[in-house]
Amino acid sequence: MWTSAARPSRTHDNTAARHDHILAHLRAAGLGALADLGFRGLDNDVLDRVIVAGFHTSRTHKLTPGQKTANRVLAVGRAPVEHGFAHLKN
């Protein structure tokens, strides 16, 4: 388990992850991470992806049924972690 130093709340997820070299640490440890949409675009290495984020929808780009299913699977995997964070904050 690892936590970063505290940063101002205005710091974007990707900025903090890049500052702490999260991708390099995950690759070195042979690990991966399920992430929320705030981490989209962080890991652009198609052949060696370690950050898995969901699919984003917009008014002009609707999700396919497969993308919706993938988002649900990611949400199920992330839910226990998010609940743990909520308990830590209380």
Contacts in CASP RR format, 6 or more apart in sequence:
PFRMAT RR
TARGET T0000
AUTHOR 0000-0000-0000
METHOD contacts of the structure
MODEL  1
MWTSAARPSRTHDNTAARHDHILAHLRAAGLGALADLGFRGLDNDVLDRV
IVAGFHTSRTHKLTPGQKTANRVLAVGRAPVEHGFAHLKN
2 25 0 8 1.000
4 16 0 8 1.000
4 20 0 8 1.000
7 16 0 8 1.000
12 38 0 8 1.000
13 35 0 8 1.000
13 36 0 8 1.000
13 38 0 8 1.000
13 39 0 8 1.000
13 42 0 8 1.000
14 38 0 8 1.000
14 39 0 8 1.000
14 41 0 8 1.000
14 42 0 8 1.000
17 23 0 8 1.000
17 39 0 8 1.000
17 42 0 8 1.000
18 42 0 8 1.000
22 33 0 8 1.000
22 42 0 8 1.000
22 51 0 8 1.000
23 42 0 8 1.000
23 43 0 8 1.000
23 50 0 8 1.000
23 51 0 8 1.000
26 32 0 8 1.000
26 33 0 8 1.000
26 50 0 8 1.000
26 51 0 8 1.000
27 48 0 8 1.000
27 50 0 8 1.000
30 50 0 8 1.000
31 50 0 8 1.000
32 50 0 8 1.000
32 51 0 8 1.000
32 52 0 8 1.000
33 50 0 8 1.000
33 51 0 8 1.000
33 52 0 8 1.000
34 52 0 8 1.000
34 74 0 8 1.000
34 77 0 8 1.000
34 78 0 8 1.000
34 81 0 8 1.000
35 42 0 8 1.000
35 51 0 8 1.000
35 52 0 8 1.000
35 53 0 8 1.000
35 54 0 8 1.000
35 78 0 8 1.000
36 53 0 8 1.000
36 54 0 8 1.000
36 78 0 8 1.000
37 53 0 8 1.000
37 54 0 8 1.000
37 56 0 8 1.000
38 53 0 8 1.000
39 51 0 8 1.000
39 53 0 8 1.000
40 53 0 8 1.000
40 54 0 8 1.000
40 56 0 8 1.000
41 53 0 8 1.000
42 51 0 8 1.000
42 53 0 8 1.000
43 49 0 8 1.000
43 50 0 8 1.000
43 51 0 8 1.000
52 74 0 8 1.000
53 74 0 8 1.000
54 67 0 8 1.000
54 70 0 8 1.000
54 71 0 8 1.000
54 74 0 8 1.000
55 63 0 8 1.000
55 67 0 8 1.000
55 68 0 8 1.000
55 70 0 8 1.000
55 71 0 8 1.000
57 63 0 8 1.000
63 71 0 8 1.000
END
